[in-house]
């Protein structure tokens, strides 16, 4: 059972994060192309795995569900999850496919471009019958992205896992985490990302994703609200160094960012999401209480900001104590 593994955190609601985990190869220096990079730092990544570790680092109860290659990288990633306190009972291994790799170009401003090696990678081959449904049904929050929707059989596994989690009473959390190079076309990406849109109760998109999904370069309130649906409880738009905007059934607003010198923005959104989920998992009413929600989003913004100050996603994810200290020193 998941709760046995996470020891002291077993009384906290379980966040199950579903999808891909991979190795990011990050250049040792910023502002150069992949071809020009003198070397690469090997960093564990994959948005759903980052979120699981972000929750665990907040002393939360987190599990990861997905498939890795039965190779050295796959075993390394599984060990990293376990070392960071993430329940590993949702992981399975593929004997015939490799763990996914991504080479990440870091621009001088810390923004990224990606080149992926997955043809196919193990995460794409997860089948519905390989899901640990017992674990998934324990989730108080079930979190996922859209990369697992790109191909079968993983797409069917994703839909099955969502259905089972929802039927068992989980809050569904969705961060599309758009990676256009992985999709056959932008049109297909938009179609499939939106195909499960009306299921999620918490959705986080970046400003770039909002523009992509709506086709509207004016990313103000009206554009954001065009993505609203009747099942939604909280819509979040992250704006990088401009903070975030939030929308609920009864109120909307924005929370300022913390100003830092960004080195690598990889994982900042995942850190934000993990911080948010760790705070609402046992108290969904926060979503309907604007002062409390604003405090949680301030905390999430701090976690996102801290994550940009180091290279790689998982090594940069802060603990709760680090985030609180950062907020204290920033005020």
C-alpha beads as a LAMMPS data file, in Angstrom:
LAMMPS data file: protein, C-alpha beads

331 atoms
330 bonds

1 atom types
1 bond types

-500.0 500.0 xlo xhi
-500.0 500.0 ylo yhi
-500.0 500.0 zlo zhi

Masses

1 110.0

Atoms # bond

1 1 1 0.000 0.000 0.000
2 1 1 1.228 3.489 -0.850
3 1 1 0.790 4.923 2.594
4 1 1 3.213 2.468 4.190
5 1 1 6.099 3.670 2.038
6 1 1 5.753 7.345 2.731
7 1 1 6.140 6.866 6.461
8 1 1 5.356 10.058 8.352
9 1 1 3.253 11.401 5.497
10 1 1 0.717 8.573 5.492
11 1 1 -1.942 10.699 7.156
12 1 1 -1.790 13.215 4.293
13 1 1 -3.921 12.854 1.181
14 1 1 -2.195 11.072 -1.695
15 1 1 -1.306 12.947 -4.898
16 1 1 -0.825 10.497 -7.782
17 1 1 1.021 11.977 -10.748
18 1 1 0.638 10.103 -14.033
19 1 1 2.749 10.201 -17.192
20 1 1 6.339 10.368 -18.360
21 1 1 9.701 10.455 -16.644
22 1 1 12.865 10.893 -18.639
23 1 1 16.459 12.090 -18.661
24 1 1 17.074 15.727 -19.600
25 1 1 20.535 16.467 -20.963
26 1 1 21.137 20.132 -20.143
27 1 1 24.117 22.034 -21.669
28 1 1 26.863 22.950 -19.228
29 1 1 26.729 26.528 -20.555
30 1 1 23.711 28.634 -21.556
31 1 1 23.058 30.476 -24.785
32 1 1 24.490 27.937 -27.246
33 1 1 22.935 25.467 -29.677
34 1 1 23.018 21.730 -28.973
35 1 1 25.783 21.341 -31.555
36 1 1 27.876 24.051 -29.891
37 1 1 27.414 22.792 -26.315
38 1 1 30.752 21.537 -24.923
39 1 1 29.019 19.091 -22.601
40 1 1 25.749 18.170 -20.919
41 1 1 24.554 17.739 -17.357
42 1 1 22.377 14.638 -16.924
43 1 1 19.206 15.617 -15.069
44 1 1 16.126 13.533 -14.249
45 1 1 12.935 15.137 -15.571
46 1 1 9.480 14.705 -17.060
47 1 1 6.734 17.024 -15.841
48 1 1 4.518 14.478 -13.980
49 1 1 7.554 13.033 -12.161
50 1 1 8.746 16.551 -11.297
51 1 1 5.333 17.308 -9.777
52 1 1 5.396 14.102 -7.694
53 1 1 8.833 14.973 -6.293
54 1 1 7.783 18.603 -5.724
55 1 1 4.861 17.363 -3.593
56 1 1 7.095 14.945 -1.674
57 1 1 9.641 17.721 -0.990
58 1 1 6.786 19.691 0.593
59 1 1 6.394 16.798 3.072
60 1 1 3.425 15.639 1.024
61 1 1 2.288 12.136 0.143
62 1 1 3.041 11.563 -3.557
63 1 1 3.104 8.649 -5.969
64 1 1 4.194 8.410 -9.596
65 1 1 2.468 6.175 -12.157
66 1 1 4.193 5.503 -15.456
67 1 1 6.514 3.234 -17.424
68 1 1 10.299 3.294 -17.660
69 1 1 12.747 1.285 -19.722
70 1 1 14.341 -1.723 -18.042
71 1 1 17.716 -0.035 -18.586
72 1 1 20.236 1.829 -16.456
73 1 1 18.491 5.162 -16.939
74 1 1 15.103 3.668 -16.026
75 1 1 16.459 2.100 -12.855
76 1 1 18.218 5.369 -12.000
77 1 1 14.967 7.337 -12.378
78 1 1 13.019 4.863 -10.234
79 1 1 15.707 5.163 -7.559
80 1 1 15.540 8.992 -7.688
81 1 1 11.774 8.886 -7.099
82 1 1 12.254 6.606 -4.117
83 1 1 15.138 8.689 -2.717
84 1 1 12.874 11.735 -2.830
85 1 1 10.096 9.995 -0.910
86 1 1 7.767 9.291 -3.845
87 1 1 5.734 6.080 -3.721
88 1 1 6.990 3.882 -6.565
89 1 1 4.218 1.282 -6.699
90 1 1 2.787 2.779 -9.889
91 1 1 5.983 2.246 -11.906
92 1 1 6.409 -0.594 -14.355
93 1 1 9.320 -1.416 -16.673
94 1 1 9.471 -2.275 -20.372
95 1 1 12.057 -4.862 -21.424
96 1 1 11.941 -3.872 -25.090
97 1 1 11.999 -0.063 -25.099
98 1 1 14.407 2.514 -23.758
99 1 1 13.780 5.266 -21.218
100 1 1 13.087 8.559 -23.010
101 1 1 15.837 11.168 -23.404
102 1 1 15.576 14.888 -24.108
103 1 1 18.365 17.279 -25.066
104 1 1 17.528 20.746 -23.807
105 1 1 18.930 23.954 -25.304
106 1 1 19.226 26.693 -22.685
107 1 1 18.934 30.176 -24.132
108 1 1 20.760 33.024 -22.394
109 1 1 17.488 34.035 -20.657
110 1 1 17.022 30.547 -19.193
111 1 1 14.218 29.561 -21.609
112 1 1 14.454 26.193 -23.348
113 1 1 14.136 24.326 -26.617
114 1 1 13.884 20.524 -26.746
115 1 1 15.069 17.645 -28.928
116 1 1 13.539 14.311 -27.898
117 1 1 14.674 10.710 -28.343
118 1 1 11.604 8.482 -28.019
119 1 1 10.854 6.148 -30.930
120 1 1 9.090 4.677 -29.082
121 1 1 10.247 5.122 -25.506
122 1 1 8.963 2.991 -22.646
123 1 1 6.517 5.624 -21.327
124 1 1 4.605 5.523 -24.649
125 1 1 4.018 1.779 -24.274
126 1 1 2.158 1.768 -20.948
127 1 1 -0.980 -0.388 -21.339
128 1 1 -4.261 -0.051 -19.398
129 1 1 -3.795 -3.541 -17.928
130 1 1 -0.442 -2.476 -16.425
131 1 1 -1.967 0.294 -14.293
132 1 1 -1.854 -0.089 -10.518
133 1 1 -5.545 0.667 -10.043
134 1 1 -5.393 0.120 -6.290
135 1 1 -2.874 2.956 -6.027
136 1 1 -4.780 5.223 -8.426
137 1 1 -8.040 4.750 -6.505
138 1 1 -6.299 5.984 -3.318
139 1 1 -5.553 9.369 -4.886
140 1 1 -7.103 12.467 -3.344
141 1 1 -5.665 14.354 -6.344
142 1 1 -4.860 12.713 -9.675
143 1 1 -2.503 14.890 -11.753
144 1 1 -1.523 14.455 -15.411
145 1 1 -0.259 16.167 -18.539
146 1 1 -0.927 15.724 -22.245
147 1 1 2.209 13.950 -23.522
148 1 1 0.636 10.641 -22.478
149 1 1 -2.225 11.355 -24.926
150 1 1 -0.028 11.382 -28.049
151 1 1 0.024 7.668 -28.951
152 1 1 -1.539 4.335 -28.057
153 1 1 -1.436 2.332 -25.885
154 1 1 -0.451 5.058 -23.396
155 1 1 -3.424 7.222 -24.380
156 1 1 -5.870 4.469 -23.392
157 1 1 -3.960 3.912 -20.147
158 1 1 -4.210 7.645 -19.398
159 1 1 -7.966 7.734 -20.027
160 1 1 -8.514 4.600 -17.917
161 1 1 -6.454 5.988 -15.025
162 1 1 -8.369 9.295 -15.098
163 1 1 -11.694 7.477 -15.122
164 1 1 -10.738 5.227 -12.189
165 1 1 -9.356 8.114 -10.116
166 1 1 -12.442 10.235 -10.702
167 1 1 -14.814 7.365 -9.872
168 1 1 -12.938 6.902 -6.581
169 1 1 -13.440 10.579 -5.685
170 1 1 -10.139 12.208 -6.709
171 1 1 -9.802 15.839 -7.736
172 1 1 -8.461 15.842 -11.325
173 1 1 -5.534 18.217 -11.987
174 1 1 -4.287 18.934 -15.533
175 1 1 -1.175 20.729 -16.771
176 1 1 -1.040 20.236 -20.561
177 1 1 2.722 20.889 -20.594
178 1 1 2.798 21.507 -24.348
179 1 1 5.804 20.033 -26.164
180 1 1 5.045 20.640 -29.840
181 1 1 8.028 18.645 -31.241
182 1 1 6.423 15.467 -29.837
183 1 1 3.099 15.921 -31.660
184 1 1 2.372 15.032 -35.316
185 1 1 1.105 18.588 -35.885
186 1 1 -0.003 21.674 -33.910
187 1 1 -3.593 20.951 -34.980
188 1 1 -3.448 17.435 -33.510
189 1 1 -1.838 18.745 -30.319
190 1 1 -4.623 21.288 -29.819
191 1 1 -7.322 18.713 -30.569
192 1 1 -6.009 16.052 -28.181
193 1 1 -5.111 18.461 -25.359
194 1 1 -8.668 19.821 -25.479
195 1 1 -10.215 16.328 -25.840
196 1 1 -10.027 15.798 -22.050
197 1 1 -10.340 19.470 -21.065
198 1 1 -13.824 19.243 -19.553
199 1 1 -12.835 16.451 -17.139
200 1 1 -10.313 18.432 -15.079
201 1 1 -11.269 20.445 -12.002
202 1 1 -7.921 22.222 -11.647
203 1 1 -6.095 23.339 -14.802
204 1 1 -2.800 25.188 -15.048
205 1 1 -1.592 26.634 -18.359
206 1 1 1.314 28.901 -19.198
207 1 1 0.802 32.140 -21.116
208 1 1 2.236 30.438 -24.236
209 1 1 -0.136 27.487 -23.872
210 1 1 -3.105 29.832 -23.425
211 1 1 -2.213 31.568 -26.694
212 1 1 -1.692 28.225 -28.469
213 1 1 -4.942 26.642 -27.265
214 1 1 -7.136 29.676 -27.987
215 1 1 -5.356 30.996 -31.088
216 1 1 -5.533 34.432 -29.470
217 1 1 -2.388 36.499 -28.832
218 1 1 -4.319 38.687 -26.379
219 1 1 -3.977 36.537 -23.272
220 1 1 -6.187 38.644 -21.003
221 1 1 -9.096 37.565 -18.824
222 1 1 -11.562 37.104 -21.696
223 1 1 -9.196 34.718 -23.502
224 1 1 -8.524 32.748 -20.328
225 1 1 -12.233 32.489 -19.531
226 1 1 -12.904 31.111 -23.022
227 1 1 -11.286 27.920 -21.649
228 1 1 -13.637 27.757 -18.662
229 1 1 -15.999 24.773 -18.382
230 1 1 -18.708 23.818 -15.904
231 1 1 -16.661 21.146 -14.073
232 1 1 -13.729 23.491 -13.507
233 1 1 -13.015 24.781 -9.998
234 1 1 -9.706 26.601 -10.585
235 1 1 -8.013 27.818 -13.762
236 1 1 -4.459 29.125 -13.415
237 1 1 -2.393 30.987 -15.990
238 1 1 1.314 31.229 -15.180
239 1 1 3.077 34.277 -16.590
240 1 1 6.757 33.559 -15.910
241 1 1 8.339 36.552 -14.186
242 1 1 4.946 38.288 -14.110
243 1 1 3.459 35.828 -11.597
244 1 1 0.129 34.106 -12.181
245 1 1 -3.564 34.769 -12.707
246 1 1 -6.334 32.725 -11.116
247 1 1 -9.983 32.182 -12.053
248 1 1 -12.711 30.430 -10.044
249 1 1 -16.506 30.360 -10.293
250 1 1 -16.793 33.364 -7.948
251 1 1 -13.638 35.454 -8.226
252 1 1 -10.498 36.121 -10.221
253 1 1 -7.223 37.941 -9.668
254 1 1 -3.452 37.869 -9.971
255 1 1 -0.468 37.213 -7.709
256 1 1 2.898 38.870 -8.337
257 1 1 6.060 36.932 -9.072
258 1 1 9.242 36.919 -7.030
259 1 1 12.143 38.476 -8.922
260 1 1 15.166 36.204 -9.364
261 1 1 17.945 35.745 -11.914
262 1 1 16.778 32.771 -13.973
263 1 1 19.425 30.215 -14.898
264 1 1 17.136 27.422 -16.164
265 1 1 13.332 27.576 -16.230
266 1 1 12.995 23.777 -16.550
267 1 1 10.614 22.497 -13.882
268 1 1 9.428 25.909 -12.667
269 1 1 5.823 25.212 -13.672
270 1 1 6.007 21.742 -12.121
271 1 1 7.357 23.222 -8.895
272 1 1 4.448 25.692 -8.901
273 1 1 1.913 22.890 -9.451
274 1 1 3.465 20.606 -6.826
275 1 1 3.407 23.381 -4.230
276 1 1 -0.238 24.154 -5.029
277 1 1 -1.371 20.507 -4.904
278 1 1 0.476 19.857 -1.648
279 1 1 -1.482 22.711 -0.034
280 1 1 -4.959 21.862 -1.358
281 1 1 -4.910 18.037 -1.259
282 1 1 -6.409 17.892 2.235
283 1 1 -8.396 21.111 2.000
284 1 1 -10.106 21.595 -1.358
285 1 1 -12.094 24.480 0.193
286 1 1 -8.991 26.690 -0.222
287 1 1 -10.002 27.005 -3.885
288 1 1 -13.188 28.832 -2.843
289 1 1 -11.521 31.065 -0.223
290 1 1 -9.724 33.893 -2.049
291 1 1 -7.439 35.141 0.767
292 1 1 -6.221 31.589 1.482
293 1 1 -5.888 30.793 -2.222
294 1 1 -3.776 33.919 -2.748
295 1 1 -1.439 32.820 0.080
296 1 1 -1.074 29.377 -1.498
297 1 1 -0.375 30.915 -4.926
298 1 1 2.221 33.246 -3.410
299 1 1 3.893 30.155 -1.952
300 1 1 3.636 28.358 -5.331
301 1 1 5.142 31.377 -7.111
302 1 1 8.057 31.304 -4.653
303 1 1 8.665 27.614 -5.373
304 1 1 8.595 28.252 -9.119
305 1 1 11.025 31.166 -8.772
306 1 1 13.500 29.173 -6.657
307 1 1 13.481 26.364 -9.228
308 1 1 14.689 28.711 -11.998
309 1 1 17.853 29.601 -10.068
310 1 1 19.507 26.189 -10.589
311 1 1 20.082 23.917 -13.594
312 1 1 17.830 20.901 -14.041
313 1 1 14.333 20.424 -12.655
314 1 1 14.413 17.883 -9.814
315 1 1 17.679 19.059 -8.193
316 1 1 16.223 22.596 -8.137
317 1 1 12.870 21.779 -6.495
318 1 1 12.704 23.427 -3.047
319 1 1 11.600 22.061 0.296
320 1 1 8.828 23.808 2.214
321 1 1 11.392 25.278 4.632
322 1 1 13.466 26.683 1.751
323 1 1 10.397 28.252 0.185
324 1 1 9.274 29.858 3.439
325 1 1 12.777 31.216 4.051
326 1 1 12.859 32.618 0.509
327 1 1 9.497 34.370 1.020
328 1 1 10.659 35.776 4.364
329 1 1 13.876 37.138 2.809
330 1 1 11.979 38.603 -0.149
331 1 1 9.482 40.603 1.920

Bonds

1 1 1 2
2 1 2 3
3 1 3 4
4 1 4 5
5 1 5 6
6 1 6 7
7 1 7 8
8 1 8 9
9 1 9 10
10 1 10 11
11 1 11 12
12 1 12 13
13 1 13 14
14 1 14 15
15 1 15 16
16 1 16 17
17 1 17 18
18 1 18 19
19 1 19 20
20 1 20 21
21 1 21 22
22 1 22 23
23 1 23 24
24 1 24 25
25 1 25 26
26 1 26 27
27 1 27 28
28 1 28 29
29 1 29 30
30 1 30 31
31 1 31 32
32 1 32 33
33 1 33 34
34 1 34 35
35 1 35 36
36 1 36 37
37 1 37 38
38 1 38 39
39 1 39 40
40 1 40 41
41 1 41 42
42 1 42 43
43 1 43 44
44 1 44 45
45 1 45 46
46 1 46 47
47 1 47 48
48 1 48 49
49 1 49 50
50 1 50 51
51 1 51 52
52 1 52 53
53 1 53 54
54 1 54 55
55 1 55 56
56 1 56 57
57 1 57 58
58 1 58 59
59 1 59 60
60 1 60 61
61 1 61 62
62 1 62 63
63 1 63 64
64 1 64 65
65 1 65 66
66 1 66 67
67 1 67 68
68 1 68 69
69 1 69 70
70 1 70 71
71 1 71 72
72 1 72 73
73 1 73 74
74 1 74 75
75 1 75 76
76 1 76 77
77 1 77 78
78 1 78 79
79 1 79 80
80 1 80 81
81 1 81 82
82 1 82 83
83 1 83 84
84 1 84 85
85 1 85 86
86 1 86 87
87 1 87 88
88 1 88 89
89 1 89 90
90 1 90 91
91 1 91 92
92 1 92 93
93 1 93 94
94 1 94 95
95 1 95 96
96 1 96 97
97 1 97 98
98 1 98 99
99 1 99 100
100 1 100 101
101 1 101 102
102 1 102 103
103 1 103 104
104 1 104 105
105 1 105 106
106 1 106 107
107 1 107 108
108 1 108 109
109 1 109 110
110 1 110 111
111 1 111 112
112 1 112 113
113 1 113 114
114 1 114 115
115 1 115 116
116 1 116 117
117 1 117 118
118 1 118 119
119 1 119 120
120 1 120 121
121 1 121 122
122 1 122 123
123 1 123 124
124 1 124 125
125 1 125 126
126 1 126 127
127 1 127 128
128 1 128 129
129 1 129 130
130 1 130 131
131 1 131 132
132 1 132 133
133 1 133 134
134 1 134 135
135 1 135 136
136 1 136 137
137 1 137 138
138 1 138 139
139 1 139 140
140 1 140 141
141 1 141 142
142 1 142 143
143 1 143 144
144 1 144 145
145 1 145 146
146 1 146 147
147 1 147 148
148 1 148 149
149 1 149 150
150 1 150 151
151 1 151 152
152 1 152 153
153 1 153 154
154 1 154 155
155 1 155 156
156 1 156 157
157 1 157 158
158 1 158 159
159 1 159 160
160 1 160 161
161 1 161 162
162 1 162 163
163 1 163 164
164 1 164 165
165 1 165 166
166 1 166 167
167 1 167 168
168 1 168 169
169 1 169 170
170 1 170 171
171 1 171 172
172 1 172 173
173 1 173 174
174 1 174 175
175 1 175 176
176 1 176 177
177 1 177 178
178 1 178 179
179 1 179 180
180 1 180 181
181 1 181 182
182 1 182 183
183 1 183 184
184 1 184 185
185 1 185 186
186 1 186 187
187 1 187 188
188 1 188 189
189 1 189 190
190 1 190 191
191 1 191 192
192 1 192 193
193 1 193 194
194 1 194 195
195 1 195 196
196 1 196 197
197 1 197 198
198 1 198 199
199 1 199 200
200 1 200 201
201 1 201 202
202 1 202 203
203 1 203 204
204 1 204 205
205 1 205 206
206 1 206 207
207 1 207 208
208 1 208 209
209 1 209 210
210 1 210 211
211 1 211 212
212 1 212 213
213 1 213 214
214 1 214 215
215 1 215 216
216 1 216 217
217 1 217 218
218 1 218 219
219 1 219 220
220 1 220 221
221 1 221 222
222 1 222 223
223 1 223 224
224 1 224 225
225 1 225 226
226 1 226 227
227 1 227 228
228 1 228 229
229 1 229 230
230 1 230 231
231 1 231 232
232 1 232 233
233 1 233 234
234 1 234 235
235 1 235 236
236 1 236 237
237 1 237 238
238 1 238 239
239 1 239 240
240 1 240 241
241 1 241 242
242 1 242 243
243 1 243 244
244 1 244 245
245 1 245 246
246 1 246 247
247 1 247 248
248 1 248 249
249 1 249 250
250 1 250 251
251 1 251 252
252 1 252 253
253 1 253 254
254 1 254 255
255 1 255 256
256 1 256 257
257 1 257 258
258 1 258 259
259 1 259 260
260 1 260 261
261 1 261 262
262 1 262 263
263 1 263 264
264 1 264 265
265 1 265 266
266 1 266 267
267 1 267 268
268 1 268 269
269 1 269 270
270 1 270 271
271 1 271 272
272 1 272 273
273 1 273 274
274 1 274 275
275 1 275 276
276 1 276 277
277 1 277 278
278 1 278 279
279 1 279 280
280 1 280 281
281 1 281 282
282 1 282 283
283 1 283 284
284 1 284 285
285 1 285 286
286 1 286 287
287 1 287 288
288 1 288 289
289 1 289 290
290 1 290 291
291 1 291 292
292 1 292 293
293 1 293 294
294 1 294 295
295 1 295 296
296 1 296 297
297 1 297 298
298 1 298 299
299 1 299 300
300 1 300 301
301 1 301 302
302 1 302 303
303 1 303 304
304 1 304 305
305 1 305 306
306 1 306 307
307 1 307 308
308 1 308 309
309 1 309 310
310 1 310 311
311 1 311 312
312 1 312 313
313 1 313 314
314 1 314 315
315 1 315 316
316 1 316 317
317 1 317 318
318 1 318 319
319 1 319 320
320 1 320 321
321 1 321 322
322 1 322 323
323 1 323 324
324 1 324 325
325 1 325 326
326 1 326 327
327 1 327 328
328 1 328 329
329 1 329 330
330 1 330 331
